[in-house]
Amino acid sequence: MRLNADLAQRAVVHGLRTRWSASPIPGVERRMLDRVGDEVARATSIVRYAPRSAFSSHTHDGGEEFLVLDGVFQDEHGDYPAGTYVRNPPASHHAPRSESGCTIFVKLRQFDLEDDAQIRLDTTSVPLMAVADRPGVGIVPLFRNRHEDVRLEIWSPGATVAIGDRGGIEVLVLEGGFRLDDVQFKTQSWIRLPPGDSVICKVGKAGCKVWVKSGHLDPAFADKTCSPPRNER
C-alpha cells in the first residue's frame, strides 16, 4: 500500500471525516494518514483500541513514536494516560493493550537507526514556553535531535500563525482548530508540508493545540525510511 507516500508533496487528511479501517487484531482500528507497506509498514496513523483489546509482543524494527489522545494505553512497562508522549527506539519491543480503551497518534519505522532514546513523557507536566519571534504561540518541547524537532504548540485565539520548515513539517490538531484558506482544520486534522513549503493559519475563537514535528522530511534523512520494509507481508 502507498498512501500519501510522496514526501515531496503536501498532504492533508481530516481524521474525523475518515472511516476507521480494521487491523488484523480484533478491537483495534486505524485511520491511515500516510503509509508505505502493508501490515509491516512505514506509517502514520490514528489508532483506536477497544476496551480489553491487545496486541501480541512485537519488536520495533524502525522505531515507534506515539501520543495518547484519549483513554489509557498500556503495556508491560506501565500505563500511559491521555497526554503521554512515548518514543520506543529501534529494536525495542512491547505488548500493547488497553483495558478501558484508548486512541493514539502513532508513527512507525521513521527513526534514525542510531536513535536509542527511550522516552515516556507526561506532556501535562511540562511547562509552556513562550516563543519570542512567534507571537501568539507557546510550545511544550517533547524531543529534538539532528533530524527532527517534536513539540506541542498552543496557538492563541484569533492568532495568525505561519507554519513551515526547510526540512518539512507535520501538524496534527489536538484541540480547537484553525482555518487554512477556505478549509477548516479541527480535531484529528493532519497536514504535512514538504521541505520549504509554508502556509498561514488563522486560529479560531477557541484557540488551538497541535502536535508538531519538523525537519524530518529532509530527503537526506527521510529517503532512508520511506522504502517498503524488507519483511513486508
MARKOL-720378 format. One line per field, with one value per residue: residue number from 0; x, y, z of N, C-alpha, C in turn. Coordinates in Angstrom, 2 decimals, always signed. Example, Ala and Ser with C-alpha at 12.3 -4.5 7.8 and 13.67 -1.06 7.14 Angstrom:
2
n [0,1]
n_x [+13.19,+12.85]
n_y [-5.69,-2.25]
n_z [+7.80,+7.08]
ca_x [+12.30,+13.67]
ca_y [-4.50,-1.06]
ca_z [+7.80,+7.14]
c_x [+13.20,+12.90]
c_y [-3.30,+0.03]
c_z [+7.80,+7.87]
REM end
This chain:
233
n [0,1,2,3,4,5,6,7,8,9,10,11,12,13,14,15,16,17,18,19,20,21,22,23,24,25,26,27,28,29,30,31,32,33,34,35,36,37,38,39,40,41,42,43,44,45,46,47,48,49,50,51,52,53,54,55,56,57,58,59,60,61,62,63,64,65,66,67,68,69,70,71,72,73,74,75,76,77,78,79,80,81,82,83,84,85,86,87,88,89,90,91,92,93,94,95,96,97,98,99,100,101,102,103,104,105,106,107,108,109,110,111,112,113,114,115,116,117,118,119,120,121,122,123,124,125,126,127,128,129,130,131,132,133,134,135,136,137,138,139,140,141,142,143,144,145,146,147,148,149,150,151,152,153,154,155,156,157,158,159,160,161,162,163,164,165,166,167,168,169,170,171,172,173,174,175,176,177,178,179,180,181,182,183,184,185,186,187,188,189,190,191,192,193,194,195,196,197,198,199,200,201,202,203,204,205,206,207,208,209,210,211,212,213,214,215,216,217,218,219,220,221,222,223,224,225,226,227,228,229,230,231,232]
n_x [+0.83,+0.44,+0.05,-0.41,+2.33,+4.41,+6.78,+7.55,+5.37,+2.56,+0.27,-2.98,-5.22,-8.37,-9.11,-11.55,-13.35,-12.72,-13.12,-12.89,-10.61,-10.23,-7.72,-5.41,-5.80,-8.37,-10.66,-8.95,-8.58,-7.89,-7.11,-5.67,-2.99,-0.53,+1.35,+3.60,+3.79,+2.34,+0.93,+3.25,+4.84,+6.02,+4.54,+2.00,-0.53,-3.83,-4.89,-7.25,-8.06,-10.27,-12.01,-10.27,-8.74,-5.83,-2.43,-0.13,+3.21,+5.75,+8.51,+10.07,+11.29,+12.04,+11.62,+9.19,+6.83,+4.56,+1.58,-0.71,-4.05,-6.62,-8.16,-6.48,-3.46,-1.64,+1.15,+3.60,+5.36,+4.06,+1.30,-0.24,-1.70,-3.99,-2.30,+0.27,+3.49,+5.43,+8.47,+9.73,+12.63,+14.45,+14.62,+13.50,+10.84,+7.45,+4.24,+1.39,-1.72,-5.09,-7.11,-9.36,-9.80,-8.58,-7.20,-4.62,-2.08,+0.18,+3.48,+5.35,+8.41,+10.16,+12.51,+15.88,+18.28,+20.26,+19.23,+18.64,+17.07,+14.87,+11.75,+9.27,+6.91,+5.00,+3.11,+1.50,+2.78,+4.84,+6.19,+4.71,+6.32,+7.15,+7.50,+9.75,+9.88,+7.48,+4.59,+1.70,+2.07,+2.85,+5.08,+5.51,+8.19,+9.10,+10.89,+14.13,+16.54,+19.30,+17.85,+15.15,+12.50,+10.29,+7.21,+4.59,+2.30,+0.69,-1.75,-2.89,-6.29,-7.68,-5.21,-2.73,-0.87,+2.12,+3.24,+5.83,+8.89,+12.31,+13.11,+10.76,+7.47,+5.04,+1.70,-0.70,-3.97,-5.00,-6.74,-9.36,-9.01,-8.15,-8.19,-7.31,-6.81,-9.80,-10.46,-11.40,-9.64,-9.88,-10.15,-8.11,-7.45,-4.90,-1.88,+0.74,+3.63,+5.95,+9.61,+10.54,+8.03,+5.26,+2.56,-0.14,-1.98,-5.17,-6.24,-8.96,-11.73,-11.63,-9.01,-6.10,-4.59,-1.80,+0.05,+3.38,+5.86,+9.01,+11.52,+12.16,+11.53,+13.43,+15.09,+17.62,+17.49,+14.84,+14.53,+15.78,+13.98,+11.60,+11.15,+9.50,+9.39,+11.76,+10.76,+8.09,+4.74]
n_y [-1.20,+2.24,+5.31,+8.72,+8.81,+10.16,+12.15,+14.61,+16.02,+18.05,+17.01,+16.29,+15.19,+14.81,+13.62,+13.07,+12.84,+10.54,+7.12,+4.46,+1.77,-1.75,-3.48,-6.30,-7.21,-8.03,-5.55,-3.41,-0.54,+1.74,+4.99,+5.83,+7.94,+8.47,+6.06,+3.45,+0.36,-2.78,-4.64,-4.63,-1.73,+1.56,+4.07,+6.49,+7.05,+7.25,+5.46,+3.30,+1.64,-0.75,-1.34,-3.68,-4.74,-6.04,-6.30,-8.80,-9.40,-7.46,-6.39,-3.23,-2.56,-0.28,+1.68,+3.40,+5.91,+7.68,+9.49,+9.66,+10.15,+9.92,+8.17,+5.31,+3.99,+0.94,-1.16,-3.73,-2.16,-0.11,+2.22,+4.57,+7.50,+9.83,+12.38,+11.48,+11.16,+9.03,+7.44,+4.70,+3.19,+1.89,-1.67,-1.99,-3.47,-4.45,-5.35,-4.15,-2.90,-2.18,-1.73,-0.12,+1.08,+3.24,+5.98,+6.61,+8.60,+7.64,+6.96,+4.91,+3.14,+5.28,+6.24,+7.38,+4.92,+4.93,+6.22,+5.92,+6.76,+6.35,+7.34,+8.39,+10.50,+12.69,+14.97,+16.89,+17.78,+19.38,+22.60,+25.36,+27.15,+30.40,+31.81,+33.84,+35.05,+34.39,+35.50,+34.85,+32.15,+29.31,+26.78,+23.28,+21.47,+18.27,+16.39,+16.43,+16.13,+15.81,+15.39,+15.96,+17.86,+17.72,+18.67,+20.15,+22.70,+25.64,+27.70,+30.98,+32.24,+33.54,+34.21,+34.70,+32.33,+31.22,+28.29,+26.05,+24.66,+24.32,+21.74,+20.37,+19.68,+18.42,+18.61,+17.97,+18.44,+18.76,+19.95,+22.43,+24.58,+25.69,+27.85,+27.33,+28.92,+28.31,+26.16,+24.33,+23.24,+20.80,+18.91,+16.05,+16.66,+16.62,+17.78,+17.72,+19.27,+19.62,+19.95,+23.34,+24.35,+26.40,+27.74,+29.94,+30.14,+30.76,+31.12,+29.76,+30.94,+29.53,+28.99,+26.87,+23.68,+21.87,+19.01,+18.87,+18.10,+18.69,+19.11,+16.47,+15.59,+16.17,+15.13,+13.88,+12.51,+11.42,+9.80,+7.47,+6.09,+5.65,+3.52,+0.39,-1.97,-4.66,-7.05,-6.94,-8.03]
n_z [+0.00,-0.76,+0.53,+0.51,+0.05,-1.19,-0.06,-0.90,-1.54,-0.59,+1.92,+3.17,+5.64,+7.03,+9.96,+11.40,+9.39,+8.17,+7.63,+10.02,+9.68,+9.80,+11.70,+11.73,+14.29,+16.47,+17.58,+17.32,+15.49,+12.74,+11.45,+8.59,+7.76,+6.40,+4.48,+3.68,+2.59,+3.70,+6.18,+7.66,+7.88,+6.96,+8.60,+9.39,+11.62,+13.12,+15.82,+17.24,+20.19,+21.30,+24.44,+26.48,+24.42,+22.70,+21.55,+20.42,+21.68,+20.11,+18.03,+17.44,+14.59,+13.11,+14.96,+17.08,+17.65,+19.67,+20.67,+23.27,+22.79,+23.90,+26.69,+28.19,+27.39,+27.50,+28.44,+29.16,+30.51,+31.80,+32.51,+30.36,+30.34,+28.68,+26.91,+27.22,+25.87,+23.89,+22.97,+21.41,+20.72,+17.78,+17.69,+20.20,+22.18,+22.89,+24.41,+23.58,+25.00,+26.11,+28.76,+29.30,+26.89,+24.29,+22.33,+20.05,+18.46,+16.10,+14.86,+12.80,+12.13,+11.43,+12.44,+12.98,+12.77,+14.65,+16.77,+20.04,+22.10,+24.74,+25.59,+27.84,+28.45,+30.38,+29.05,+30.18,+32.38,+31.61,+31.42,+29.65,+27.09,+26.02,+22.70,+21.32,+18.73,+17.61,+17.91,+19.89,+20.12,+22.03,+23.29,+24.03,+24.55,+23.27,+22.08,+20.57,+18.02,+15.69,+13.38,+13.74,+15.28,+17.83,+19.22,+21.25,+20.37,+21.43,+20.27,+20.32,+20.68,+17.70,+16.62,+14.03,+12.44,+11.13,+9.51,+8.64,+7.33,+6.53,+6.46,+6.17,+7.61,+9.94,+11.17,+13.61,+14.64,+17.93,+19.78,+19.54,+16.69,+13.30,+10.40,+7.07,+4.20,+2.64,+4.15,+6.98,+9.77,+12.19,+15.30,+15.04,+12.42,+9.97,+8.58,+6.23,+5.24,+2.62,+2.49,+2.69,+2.01,+3.07,+5.08,+6.03,+8.93,+10.29,+13.44,+15.32,+17.41,+19.78,+20.17,+19.65,+19.88,+18.97,+17.76,+16.68,+14.30,+12.93,+10.35,+9.75,+7.20,+5.37,+2.50,+2.77,+5.14,+5.30,+3.02,+3.70,+5.19,+3.84,+2.09,+1.27,+3.97,+4.27,+5.16,+4.53,+4.41]
ca_x [+0.00,+1.10,-0.93,+0.33,+3.69,+5.41,+7.06,+7.81,+4.07,+1.70,-0.79,-3.96,-6.27,-9.23,-9.35,-12.94,-14.12,-12.14,-13.66,-11.96,-10.38,-9.83,-6.38,-5.51,-6.09,-9.75,-10.82,-8.01,-8.89,-6.97,-7.29,-4.35,-2.64,+0.38,+1.74,+4.35,+3.83,+1.06,+0.83,+4.55,+4.86,+6.35,+3.16,+1.49,-1.93,-4.58,-5.26,-8.22,-8.16,-11.49,-11.71,-9.75,-8.05,-4.40,-1.53,+0.93,+4.51,+6.42,+9.71,+10.02,+12.50,+12.40,+11.18,+7.78,+6.58,+3.12,+0.96,-2.02,-5.04,-7.64,-8.12,-5.22,-2.69,-0.89,+1.98,+4.23,+6.19,+3.27,+0.06,+0.03,-2.96,-4.03,-1.26,+1.58,+4.28,+6.33,+9.36,+10.33,+13.64,+14.66,+14.96,+12.71,+9.67,+6.44,+2.95,+0.43,-3.09,-5.84,-8.26,-10.51,-9.87,-7.81,-6.86,-3.27,-1.50,+1.41,+4.34,+6.15,+9.52,+10.61,+13.62,+17.29,+18.59,+21.16,+18.46,+18.34,+16.38,+13.60,+11.09,+7.89,+6.78,+3.67,+3.19,+0.76,+3.66,+5.92,+5.74,+4.58,+7.36,+6.86,+8.40,+9.97,+9.63,+6.21,+3.53,+0.51,+2.44,+3.64,+5.46,+5.90,+9.16,+9.00,+12.11,+14.87,+17.88,+19.78,+16.94,+13.76,+12.09,+8.91,+6.72,+3.22,+2.19,-0.59,-1.97,-3.89,-7.49,-7.62,-3.85,-2.31,+0.32,+2.79,+3.92,+6.69,+10.25,+13.16,+13.19,+9.41,+6.75,+3.73,+0.89,-1.96,-4.79,-5.42,-7.89,-9.63,-8.86,-7.71,-8.62,-6.27,-7.60,-11.22,-10.61,-11.35,-8.92,-10.40,-9.53,-7.65,-6.99,-3.44,-1.29,+2.18,+4.20,+7.30,+10.65,+10.46,+6.64,+4.75,+1.19,-0.57,-3.18,-5.96,-6.72,-10.34,-12.02,-11.32,-7.59,-5.74,-3.45,-1.36,+1.32,+4.19,+7.20,+9.62,+12.89,+12.34,+11.21,+14.60,+15.37,+18.84,+17.08,+13.57,+14.64,+16.26,+12.90,+10.33,+11.01,+8.78,+10.25,+12.20,+9.92,+6.68,+3.90]
ca_y [+0.00,+3.55,+6.35,+9.96,+8.28,+11.07,+13.14,+15.89,+16.63,+18.41,+16.03,+16.68,+14.22,+15.22,+12.34,+12.83,+12.53,+9.33,+5.92,+3.54,+0.51,-2.80,-4.04,-7.76,-7.52,-7.68,-4.44,-2.34,+0.09,+2.84,+5.97,+5.94,+9.26,+8.11,+4.66,+2.74,-1.02,-3.37,-4.71,-4.15,-0.52,+2.91,+4.52,+7.49,+6.65,+7.39,+4.08,+3.20,+0.36,-1.01,-1.87,-5.04,-5.21,-6.21,-6.83,-9.67,-8.73,-7.28,-5.56,-2.04,-2.58,+1.08,+2.62,+3.75,+7.16,+7.91,+10.39,+9.16,+11.21,+9.76,+6.89,+4.87,+2.97,+0.14,-2.28,-4.32,-1.16,+0.83,+2.78,+5.87,+8.21,+10.87,+13.38,+10.87,+11.03,+7.88,+7.04,+3.38,+3.21,+0.65,-2.90,-2.12,-4.33,-4.44,-5.98,-3.09,-3.27,-1.13,-2.29,+0.78,+1.65,+4.47,+6.39,+7.15,+9.03,+6.85,+6.94,+3.69,+2.94,+6.58,+6.65,+7.14,+3.64,+5.17,+6.90,+4.94,+7.44,+5.80,+8.48,+8.29,+11.87,+13.25,+16.32,+17.84,+18.26,+20.18,+24.00,+26.01,+28.14,+31.43,+31.85,+35.28,+35.55,+33.85,+35.98,+34.02,+30.73,+28.73,+25.42,+22.27,+20.63,+16.83,+15.69,+17.09,+15.67,+16.47,+15.16,+16.32,+18.64,+17.34,+19.56,+20.62,+24.14,+26.23,+28.91,+31.84,+32.51,+34.62,+34.48,+34.29,+31.53,+30.65,+27.01,+25.63,+24.39,+23.93,+20.28,+19.83,+19.77,+17.80,+19.19,+17.29,+19.23,+18.02,+20.65,+23.68,+24.47,+26.85,+27.88,+27.49,+29.33,+28.11,+24.84,+24.32,+22.13,+20.56,+17.78,+14.95,+17.08,+16.45,+18.35,+17.51,+20.18,+19.20,+20.94,+24.65,+24.80,+27.08,+28.22,+30.85,+29.61,+31.67,+30.33,+30.01,+31.66,+28.68,+28.69,+25.61,+22.93,+20.97,+18.27,+19.31,+17.53,+19.40,+18.78,+15.05,+15.28,+16.43,+13.88,+13.23,+11.61,+10.74,+8.77,+6.23,+5.45,+5.61,+2.33,-0.69,-2.83,-5.89,-8.17,-6.62,-9.17]
ca_z [+0.00,-0.75,+0.83,+0.78,+0.18,-1.76,+0.98,-1.53,-1.83,+0.53,+2.18,+4.19,+5.97,+8.14,+10.59,+11.79,+8.18,+7.61,+8.27,+10.65,+8.98,+10.74,+11.69,+11.91,+15.69,+16.82,+18.51,+17.03,+14.21,+12.45,+10.38,+8.00,+7.27,+5.31,+4.63,+2.65,+3.04,+4.07,+7.63,+8.14,+7.07,+7.43,+8.68,+10.32,+11.78,+14.36,+16.13,+18.33,+20.89,+22.07,+25.78,+26.64,+23.22,+22.95,+20.54,+20.91,+21.79,+18.83,+18.03,+16.60,+13.77,+12.74,+16.00,+17.22,+18.38,+19.74,+21.64,+23.68,+22.58,+24.94,+27.35,+28.80,+26.68,+28.47,+28.05,+30.34,+31.18,+32.57,+31.99,+29.76,+30.14,+27.64,+27.07,+27.33,+24.63,+24.02,+21.88,+21.56,+19.66,+17.03,+18.42,+21.42,+21.99,+23.96,+24.13,+23.92,+25.31,+26.80,+29.47,+29.22,+25.55,+24.10,+20.96,+19.98,+17.19,+16.10,+13.70,+12.82,+11.21,+10.94,+13.30,+12.71,+13.41,+15.77,+17.82,+21.08,+23.21,+25.22,+26.25,+28.30,+28.98,+30.67,+28.49,+31.00,+33.45,+31.02,+31.35,+28.35,+26.85,+25.02,+21.55,+21.16,+17.38,+17.12,+18.81,+19.95,+20.11,+23.12,+22.93,+25.01,+23.84,+23.54,+21.67,+19.50,+17.66,+14.47,+12.28,+13.99,+16.45,+18.13,+20.27,+21.22,+20.27,+21.82,+19.49,+20.97,+19.89,+16.73,+16.14,+12.69,+12.70,+9.96,+9.73,+7.54,+7.77,+5.39,+6.48,+6.18,+8.88,+10.11,+12.24,+13.93,+15.56,+19.12,+20.34,+18.85,+15.24,+12.53,+9.01,+6.07,+3.03,+2.92,+4.75,+8.44,+10.39,+13.53,+15.98,+14.18,+11.09,+9.84,+7.38,+6.06,+4.25,+2.25,+2.78,+2.04,+1.87,+4.25,+4.98,+7.09,+9.57,+11.10,+14.57,+15.69,+18.65,+20.93,+20.19,+19.01,+20.40,+17.90,+17.80,+15.54,+14.06,+11.81,+9.98,+9.46,+5.82,+4.54,+1.79,+3.24,+6.22,+5.05,+1.99,+4.32,+5.94,+3.11,+1.25,+1.97,+4.77,+3.59,+5.59,+4.31,+4.01]
c_x [+0.87,+0.01,-0.19,+1.82,+4.78,+5.65,+7.41,+6.51,+3.32,+0.62,-1.68,-4.94,-7.05,-9.73,-10.81,-13.84,-13.69,-12.66,-12.54,-11.82,-9.83,-8.36,-6.51,-5.86,-7.53,-9.80,-9.87,-8.27,-7.98,-7.51,-5.91,-4.14,-1.60,+0.92,+2.54,+4.53,+2.45,+0.95,+2.14,+4.86,+5.53,+5.03,+2.97,-0.01,-2.50,-5.17,-6.17,-8.26,-9.52,-11.12,-11.32,-9.14,-6.55,-3.68,-0.60,+2.25,+5.16,+7.60,+9.56,+11.31,+12.96,+11.94,+9.69,+7.67,+5.08,+2.76,-0.41,-3.02,-6.18,-7.55,-6.76,-4.62,-1.83,+0.05,+2.66,+5.10,+5.38,+1.99,+0.34,-1.30,-2.85,-3.01,+0.13,+2.24,+5.34,+7.17,+9.98,+11.33,+13.73,+15.18,+14.26,+11.49,+8.71,+5.19,+1.85,-0.98,-3.80,-7.07,-9.51,-10.74,-9.08,-7.67,-5.47,-2.98,-0.11,+2.15,+5.29,+7.25,+10.02,+11.77,+14.96,+17.65,+19.58,+20.48,+18.04,+17.63,+15.04,+12.92,+9.66,+7.62,+5.33,+3.70,+2.44,+1.61,+4.78,+5.44,+5.68,+5.63,+6.91,+7.89,+8.55,+9.58,+8.34,+5.09,+2.30,+0.78,+3.24,+3.97,+5.74,+6.88,+9.05,+10.29,+12.80,+16.21,+18.27,+18.82,+15.55,+13.58,+10.62,+8.43,+5.19,+3.26,+0.78,-0.71,-3.12,-5.10,-7.30,-6.25,-3.69,-0.95,+0.86,+3.41,+4.68,+8.08,+11.06,+13.37,+11.83,+8.79,+5.45,+3.01,-0.38,-2.72,-5.27,-6.67,-8.09,-9.49,-8.37,-8.26,-7.41,-6.96,-9.08,-11.50,-10.45,-10.64,-9.39,-9.66,-9.31,-7.41,-5.47,-2.98,+0.21,+2.66,+5.61,+8.33,+10.48,+9.06,+6.21,+3.32,+0.93,-1.91,-3.86,-6.64,-8.15,-10.50,-11.68,-9.82,-7.32,-4.53,-3.08,-0.10,+2.08,+5.49,+7.76,+11.05,+13.08,+12.05,+12.31,+14.98,+16.62,+18.55,+15.87,+13.69,+15.13,+15.13,+11.65,+10.19,+10.23,+9.75,+10.58,+11.30,+8.43,+5.92,+2.88]
c_y [+1.25,+4.61,+7.61,+9.66,+9.20,+12.21,+14.50,+16.64,+16.97,+17.36,+16.53,+15.53,+14.79,+13.95,+12.06,+12.55,+11.20,+8.11,+5.11,+2.29,-0.51,-3.13,-5.56,-8.17,-7.12,-6.55,-3.29,-1.83,+1.29,+3.75,+6.24,+7.34,+9.18,+6.71,+4.20,+1.32,-1.50,-3.45,-4.39,-2.93,+0.66,+3.64,+5.63,+7.26,+7.17,+6.02,+4.06,+1.77,+0.28,-1.49,-3.35,-5.61,-5.21,-6.71,-7.85,-8.89,-8.64,-6.33,-4.41,-1.95,-1.18,+2.12,+2.89,+5.00,+7.36,+8.89,+9.84,+10.32,+11.13,+8.36,+6.59,+3.74,+2.23,-0.83,-2.80,-3.33,-0.15,+1.25,+4.20,+6.58,+9.26,+11.95,+12.81,+10.74,+9.97,+7.73,+5.70,+3.20,+1.89,-0.47,-3.01,-3.01,-4.17,-5.18,-4.99,-3.63,-2.05,-1.75,-1.43,+1.33,+2.95,+4.77,+6.99,+7.64,+8.42,+6.93,+5.74,+3.72,+4.25,+7.13,+6.54,+5.85,+3.77,+5.89,+5.86,+5.56,+6.77,+6.89,+8.10,+9.58,+12.24,+14.70,+17.34,+18.40,+19.16,+21.62,+24.51,+27.11,+29.13,+31.36,+33.30,+35.81,+34.99,+34.28,+35.09,+32.54,+30.39,+27.31,+24.57,+21.34,+19.17,+16.09,+16.49,+16.38,+16.31,+16.32,+15.75,+17.12,+18.33,+18.16,+19.65,+22.13,+24.56,+27.56,+29.70,+32.06,+33.71,+34.92,+34.06,+33.61,+30.97,+29.31,+26.63,+25.41,+23.95,+22.42,+19.61,+19.84,+18.99,+18.45,+18.36,+18.13,+18.32,+18.62,+21.94,+23.53,+25.76,+26.73,+28.12,+27.71,+29.16,+26.79,+24.93,+23.06,+22.01,+19.38,+16.62,+15.36,+17.08,+17.06,+18.09,+18.42,+19.72,+20.28,+22.22,+25.19,+25.48,+27.55,+29.16,+30.36,+30.70,+30.87,+30.73,+30.66,+30.85,+28.42,+27.33,+24.99,+21.90,+20.21,+18.63,+18.51,+18.23,+18.92,+17.38,+14.66,+15.68,+15.13,+13.15,+12.25,+10.78,+9.64,+7.44,+5.45,+5.20,+4.44,+1.26,-1.57,-4.14,-7.06,-7.88,-7.86,-8.71]
c_z [+0.00,-0.59,+1.24,+0.94,-0.34,-0.77,+0.41,-1.86,-0.55,+0.68,+3.31,+4.38,+7.16,+8.82,+10.91,+10.59,+7.56,+8.36,+8.92,+9.79,+9.98,+10.59,+11.82,+13.34,+16.02,+17.85,+18.28,+15.61,+13.99,+11.35,+9.82,+7.43,+6.17,+5.57,+3.42,+3.15,+3.43,+5.59,+8.33,+7.29,+7.77,+7.43,+9.70,+10.41,+13.08,+14.65,+17.35,+18.87,+21.59,+23.47,+25.73,+25.35,+23.46,+21.70,+21.19,+20.94,+20.42,+18.99,+17.05,+15.78,+13.40,+13.72,+15.95,+18.08,+18.46,+20.84,+21.97,+23.61,+23.59,+25.51,+27.97,+27.96,+27.71,+27.77,+29.31,+31.11,+32.00,+31.88,+31.51,+29.47,+29.03,+27.95,+27.20,+25.95,+24.84,+22.77,+22.25,+20.42,+18.90,+17.92,+19.77,+21.13,+23.15,+23.48,+24.51,+24.15,+25.90,+27.45,+29.28,+27.82,+25.46,+22.61,+21.00,+18.56,+17.14,+14.77,+13.84,+11.78,+10.61,+11.76,+12.58,+13.45,+14.56,+16.93,+18.86,+22.28,+23.50,+26.03,+26.60,+29.07,+29.17,+30.21,+29.34,+32.13,+32.94,+30.88,+29.91,+28.23,+25.79,+23.90,+21.14,+19.79,+16.77,+18.07,+18.73,+19.99,+21.36,+22.77,+24.18,+24.29,+24.26,+23.22,+20.56,+19.29,+16.33,+13.30,+12.50,+15.27,+16.68,+19.32,+20.19,+21.08,+20.68,+21.09,+20.11,+20.07,+18.96,+16.18,+14.68,+12.83,+11.39,+10.35,+8.46,+8.08,+6.55,+5.33,+6.49,+7.56,+8.81,+11.28,+12.38,+14.93,+16.70,+19.74,+19.57,+17.34,+14.62,+11.11,+8.13,+4.74,+3.37,+3.62,+6.25,+8.92,+11.84,+14.15,+15.01,+12.73,+11.08,+8.52,+7.40,+4.93,+3.91,+2.56,+1.97,+1.86,+3.16,+3.99,+6.15,+7.62,+10.39,+12.20,+14.94,+17.05,+19.90,+21.07,+19.55,+19.70,+19.34,+18.31,+16.54,+15.50,+12.84,+11.58,+9.43,+8.02,+4.85,+3.84,+2.28,+4.38,+5.83,+4.03,+2.55,+4.98,+5.11,+2.16,+2.01,+2.76,+4.04,+3.94,+5.43,+3.84,+2.98]
REM end
